[in-house]
């Protein structure tokens, strides 16, 4: 039962934390990525995932890490975004990687357009006491893409083996 709860909530909770952190501070702590990576390997072992499958998941994470850090090197995305994307790819493996990347890209495009549009308008005076809103409204600040990465993950995660296995185990108890 605890294993099923971990399968259902660990990944989404950490991704939600990354999104909130990114929108409030424009940073994502390395601890979140490390917890995602550690959580994957612990749950993979506890759920009986075979070494070959673990290796393919690791390959998906490594592939995204290389591409994302190339984007980071060109200044297109933040380092925290690169690490979170790679950590999420580890959980999705190649089976759900394309779905995740497409979902995150669509949400990210919409998020970017909305924030850029809002930045065209003056910020209401009553909101200027909120540092995170001032930072988000600043045209010199980037886009908190961790929000899009987390939203894309939430859209895809229910379709993964992690959730299917937990749902199967829960229904088998009844």
Helices and strands as residue ranges (DSSP letters): H 2-25, H 30-46, H 51-73, H 79-119, G 125-127, H 131-137, H 146-157, H 161-172
